[in-house]
């Protein structure tokens, strides 16, 4: 997806010698396309931090002495850090049942979700959001946003019907891609991270299952369920792991890698045996 968008942009840039092309806009599109591919961790953190600040200004962030902030601070009493990511937490005063994370480690929980879940269940949700950060899912969204911006600018650089359409209809493409939902695989990886987080911190791992089952009760029309794989299925998957009947995504990957290494080792040994000495 990312490579396809970037290729489209460079088609616009290379066509910028035409008289009906806005060269400056086309060049700007090319720069965004390059950014989509070459974003460093520092760039991603800076973008995420600015996005978190903007979101905090747009929403009602609970002050430190608010009961929701006090509860959240009790739940995450430690300043959790994984690798070079130091997580920070906040509560949005909203009845919506939701939560999100930014690539810099900013995690925001809505008060409506806190009203639904007990402390252990909230820890799983927080661990899940941490998983999206540590598995670099949000970085991919930022790259897609830059690529989408490049496509929009590339089309807008054309002084024709396509350029007009870009300015009017496709103007929000970058924002829509930035808000694109995580894939089912990414949600599973985040669930696995959340479960491992509970286990590592000696919290109750079954809270992951009960949290997902509560979320499943939100109803079909709820925005959370429209943007996430159904929690019932996710709860069944986590329960199977707790019962030793299923493996995490990471464990499956490692098993596949181990089998591949064993196959290569056996093949190498066989070839050595049949070659003349």
Backbone torsions as a table, in degrees:
resi	resn	phi	psi	omega
1	UNK	NA	-50.0	-179.2
2	UNK	-61.7	-47.1	-178.5
3	UNK	-63.3	-36.8	179.5
4	UNK	-63.9	-44.3	179.6
5	UNK	-62.9	-42.5	-179.7
6	UNK	-64.9	-39.4	177.9
7	UNK	-61.9	-39.8	177.9
8	UNK	-60.8	-43.0	-179.7
9	UNK	-60.2	-46.7	-177.0
10	UNK	-66.2	-25.4	173.4
11	UNK	-63.1	-41.5	177.5
12	UNK	-65.9	-42.7	-176.5
13	UNK	-65.0	-44.6	-178.8
14	UNK	-69.4	-18.6	177.9
15	UNK	-91.3	7.0	-171.6
16	UNK	-74.2	-0.4	176.6
17	UNK	-78.3	-10.1	-178.7
18	UNK	-69.6	152.7	-177.9
19	UNK	-65.7	-27.2	-175.7
20	UNK	-95.3	24.3	-179.2
21	UNK	-114.4	134.5	173.0
22	UNK	-80.1	101.0	-172.4
23	UNK	-63.5	-39.8	-179.0
24	UNK	-63.4	-43.5	179.3
25	UNK	-66.9	-39.2	178.9
26	UNK	-64.0	-40.9	178.4
27	UNK	-64.5	-40.9	177.5
28	UNK	-61.1	-38.1	177.8
29	UNK	-63.2	-41.9	178.7
30	UNK	-62.3	-37.4	178.9
31	UNK	-65.8	-41.2	177.5
32	UNK	-64.0	-37.3	179.1
33	UNK	-63.2	-42.2	178.4
34	UNK	-64.2	-42.0	179.3
35	UNK	-59.8	-37.4	-178.3
36	UNK	-59.4	-32.1	-177.5
37	UNK	-90.8	-34.4	-168.1
38	UNK	-104.3	11.2	-178.8
39	UNK	-56.1	126.8	176.1
40	UNK	-88.0	167.9	176.1
41	UNK	-59.1	-38.2	178.9
42	UNK	-62.4	-41.9	178.1
43	UNK	-62.6	-46.1	-178.3
44	UNK	-61.2	-44.4	179.9
45	UNK	-62.4	-41.7	-178.5
46	UNK	-65.3	-43.9	178.5
47	UNK	-62.6	-44.5	-178.9
48	UNK	-64.1	-41.1	-179.3
49	UNK	-63.5	-43.3	178.3
50	UNK	-65.2	-38.6	179.1
51	UNK	-64.7	-41.3	178.6
52	UNK	-63.8	-42.5	178.6
53	UNK	-61.7	-42.9	179.5
54	UNK	-63.7	-43.9	179.4
55	UNK	-63.3	-40.2	179.0
56	UNK	-63.5	-33.3	179.0
57	UNK	-74.5	-31.4	-177.4
58	UNK	-80.1	-24.8	-177.6
59	UNK	-109.7	165.8	179.2
60	UNK	-88.4	101.0	-178.3
61	UNK	-84.8	127.0	-178.0
62	UNK	-63.5	133.4	177.7
63	UNK	-71.3	164.7	-175.8
64	UNK	-58.3	-31.6	-177.0
65	UNK	-88.9	2.1	177.8
66	UNK	-71.1	146.6	-176.7
67	UNK	-60.6	-32.3	179.4
68	UNK	-70.5	-41.4	177.9
69	UNK	-64.5	-41.8	179.5
70	UNK	-61.9	-43.4	179.6
71	UNK	-65.1	-44.6	-179.5
72	UNK	-62.5	-41.8	178.9
73	UNK	-63.9	-32.6	177.1
74	UNK	-69.6	-40.0	-179.4
75	UNK	-66.2	-41.8	-179.5
76	UNK	-112.7	57.5	-174.7
77	UNK	-63.1	-26.6	176.2
78	UNK	-91.0	150.1	173.5
79	UNK	-86.2	91.9	-174.6
80	UNK	-67.0	139.6	177.0
81	UNK	-139.5	137.3	177.3
82	UNK	-131.8	116.5	-175.7
83	UNK	63.4	-127.7	-179.7
84	UNK	-98.6	12.6	-179.5
85	UNK	-102.8	117.2	174.0
86	UNK	-101.4	118.9	-174.5
87	UNK	-83.4	145.8	173.3
88	UNK	-133.6	151.4	-168.9
89	UNK	-130.0	152.6	176.5
90	UNK	-158.0	162.9	-179.1
91	UNK	-119.1	131.7	172.2
92	UNK	-95.4	128.2	179.7
93	UNK	-78.8	90.5	-177.9
94	UNK	-153.0	141.7	179.6
95	UNK	-72.7	-5.7	-179.2
96	UNK	-65.6	140.1	176.4
97	UNK	-93.2	94.6	-176.0
98	UNK	-161.0	170.2	176.4
99	UNK	-160.7	155.9	176.7
100	UNK	-153.5	165.7	178.5
101	UNK	-132.5	152.4	172.5
102	UNK	-109.8	158.1	-174.1
103	UNK	-64.6	-17.2	179.2
104	UNK	-85.3	-0.8	-179.6
105	UNK	100.7	4.5	176.4
106	UNK	-75.6	123.8	179.1
107	UNK	-122.7	129.6	-179.2
108	UNK	-122.4	130.3	179.6
109	UNK	-113.1	134.7	177.1
110	UNK	-83.3	142.3	-177.3
111	UNK	-60.7	-30.5	178.0
112	UNK	-61.8	-36.3	177.8
113	UNK	-71.4	-37.7	178.6
114	UNK	-64.3	-32.9	177.8
115	UNK	-67.6	-27.0	-177.5
116	UNK	-80.5	-35.5	-166.5
117	UNK	-111.9	150.4	173.2
118	UNK	-82.1	178.4	-173.5
119	UNK	-61.0	-44.4	-178.9
120	UNK	-63.5	-40.0	179.2
121	UNK	-66.9	-36.5	176.6
122	UNK	-65.6	-35.4	177.9
123	UNK	-60.8	-39.7	177.8
124	UNK	-64.1	-44.2	179.2
125	UNK	-59.5	-43.1	178.5
126	UNK	-63.4	-44.1	177.2
127	UNK	-61.8	-37.9	177.2
128	UNK	-60.4	-47.6	179.5
129	UNK	-64.1	-37.6	175.5
130	UNK	-60.4	-36.1	179.0
131	UNK	-61.6	-39.3	178.1
132	UNK	-61.3	-35.0	179.0
133	UNK	-71.6	-51.8	-172.6
134	UNK	-71.2	-25.0	177.1
135	UNK	-88.5	4.6	174.0
136	UNK	64.4	26.4	178.2
137	UNK	-66.6	-37.4	-175.4
138	UNK	-73.7	-30.8	175.8
139	UNK	-58.2	-41.7	179.8
140	UNK	-62.0	-38.5	179.5
141	UNK	-65.6	-38.8	179.0
142	UNK	-66.1	-41.4	177.5
143	UNK	-61.6	-42.0	178.4
144	UNK	-65.0	-35.9	178.6
145	UNK	-63.3	-43.2	177.3
146	UNK	-63.7	-42.1	179.9
147	UNK	-63.9	-41.2	179.4
148	UNK	-64.7	-40.2	177.0
149	UNK	-61.3	-39.7	179.5
150	UNK	-63.2	-42.9	178.5
151	UNK	-61.9	-45.6	-178.8
152	UNK	-60.5	-46.0	-179.8
153	UNK	-67.2	-36.7	178.7
154	UNK	-61.9	-42.9	178.7
155	UNK	-70.2	-39.1	-179.4
156	UNK	-66.2	-21.2	-179.8
157	UNK	-72.9	-15.5	-178.9
158	UNK	-87.8	122.4	-178.2
159	UNK	-83.0	65.2	-178.2
160	UNK	-153.6	-168.6	-176.6
161	UNK	-61.7	-38.4	-179.6
162	UNK	-63.9	-41.7	178.5
163	UNK	-64.1	-39.6	178.9
164	UNK	-65.6	-40.4	178.2
165	UNK	-62.7	-40.3	180.0
166	UNK	-61.8	-42.2	-177.4
167	UNK	-68.8	-31.8	-174.7
168	UNK	-96.4	-51.4	-172.3
169	UNK	-90.6	-39.4	-173.1
170	UNK	-95.0	8.5	-177.5
171	UNK	-59.8	-28.6	-179.0
172	UNK	-97.8	14.4	-176.2
173	UNK	-62.2	-43.6	-178.8
174	UNK	-61.3	-43.5	-178.7
175	UNK	-65.3	-39.5	-179.1
176	UNK	-66.4	-36.6	177.3
177	UNK	-71.3	-34.4	177.9
178	UNK	-62.5	-32.6	-179.7
179	UNK	-95.5	11.9	179.9
180	UNK	-61.9	147.1	-176.9
181	UNK	-78.7	156.5	176.7
182	UNK	-71.4	150.3	178.0
183	UNK	-72.0	166.1	178.2
184	UNK	-61.5	-38.3	178.2
185	UNK	-63.3	-42.8	179.7
186	UNK	-64.6	-39.0	177.8
187	UNK	-64.7	-39.6	177.9
188	UNK	-65.1	-42.0	178.4
189	UNK	-62.1	-40.4	178.9
190	UNK	-67.6	-38.4	175.6
191	UNK	-61.2	-44.0	179.7
192	UNK	-61.6	-41.4	178.7
193	UNK	-63.9	-42.7	179.4
194	UNK	-61.1	-40.8	178.2
195	UNK	-66.1	-44.4	178.6
196	UNK	-63.9	-35.8	177.1
197	UNK	-59.5	-45.4	178.7
198	UNK	-61.8	-43.3	-178.5
199	UNK	-66.0	-44.1	-178.0
200	UNK	-62.6	-36.0	-177.5
201	UNK	-91.7	9.6	179.1
202	UNK	60.2	35.1	172.4
203	UNK	-93.7	168.9	-177.2
204	UNK	-74.9	111.9	-176.7
205	UNK	-67.0	-23.7	180.0
206	UNK	-69.1	-13.0	175.8
207	UNK	-63.4	-25.4	177.5
208	UNK	-63.3	-42.9	-179.1
209	UNK	-67.3	-46.7	-177.7
210	UNK	-66.6	-33.8	177.1
211	UNK	-63.1	-46.2	-178.9
212	UNK	-66.7	-36.6	178.9
213	UNK	-67.2	-36.4	176.0
214	UNK	-65.5	-40.4	178.9
215	UNK	-65.4	-31.3	178.5
216	UNK	-64.8	-22.8	-178.7
217	UNK	-84.3	6.0	-178.7
218	UNK	-68.0	-25.9	-178.6
219	UNK	104.1	150.7	-172.6
220	UNK	-61.2	-33.2	-175.1
221	UNK	-84.3	-1.0	-176.0
222	UNK	-72.1	142.4	-176.7
223	UNK	-62.4	-32.6	-179.8
224	UNK	-62.7	-43.6	-177.6
225	UNK	-72.3	-26.2	178.6
226	UNK	-74.9	-17.7	-176.7
227	UNK	-111.7	3.9	-179.7
228	UNK	-135.8	151.2	170.0
229	UNK	-57.6	149.7	-171.2
230	UNK	-61.2	129.6	-176.6
231	UNK	-60.9	-29.9	179.1
232	UNK	-58.4	-45.6	179.8
233	UNK	-65.5	-38.9	179.3
234	UNK	-67.1	-37.5	178.3
235	UNK	-64.9	-41.2	178.9
236	UNK	-62.0	-39.4	-179.3
237	UNK	-66.5	-44.4	178.7
238	UNK	-64.7	-41.7	179.1
239	UNK	-60.4	-41.2	178.9
240	UNK	-62.9	-36.8	176.9
241	UNK	-66.0	-42.3	-179.3
242	UNK	-64.7	-29.2	179.6
243	UNK	-89.7	2.4	179.3
244	UNK	75.0	19.3	-178.1
245	UNK	-102.5	-1.5	179.9
246	UNK	-151.5	159.7	179.4
247	UNK	-113.9	157.6	174.9
248	UNK	-72.8	167.2	177.0
249	UNK	-57.4	-44.7	-177.5
250	UNK	-65.2	-40.3	178.8
251	UNK	-65.8	-39.8	177.3
252	UNK	-63.4	-40.9	177.9
253	UNK	-62.2	-44.0	-178.3
254	UNK	-66.0	-39.5	177.5
255	UNK	-63.4	-41.5	178.2
256	UNK	-63.1	-42.5	179.1
257	UNK	-63.9	-42.0	179.4
258	UNK	-64.0	-40.7	178.0
259	UNK	-64.5	-39.1	178.9
260	UNK	-65.3	-43.0	178.7
261	UNK	-62.6	-41.5	179.3
262	UNK	-63.9	-39.5	178.9
263	UNK	-64.6	-43.3	178.5
264	UNK	-62.9	-41.7	-179.9
265	UNK	-62.9	-44.9	179.9
266	UNK	-65.8	-39.5	179.7
267	UNK	-64.7	-41.9	179.0
268	UNK	-63.7	-43.1	179.2
269	UNK	-64.0	-38.5	179.6
270	UNK	-65.4	-44.1	-179.3
271	UNK	-62.6	-40.7	178.9
272	UNK	-62.8	-36.7	-178.2
273	UNK	-69.0	-34.6	-175.4
274	UNK	-90.9	-13.7	178.0
275	UNK	-75.3	144.1	177.7
276	UNK	-64.6	140.2	-179.0
277	UNK	-90.7	NA	NA
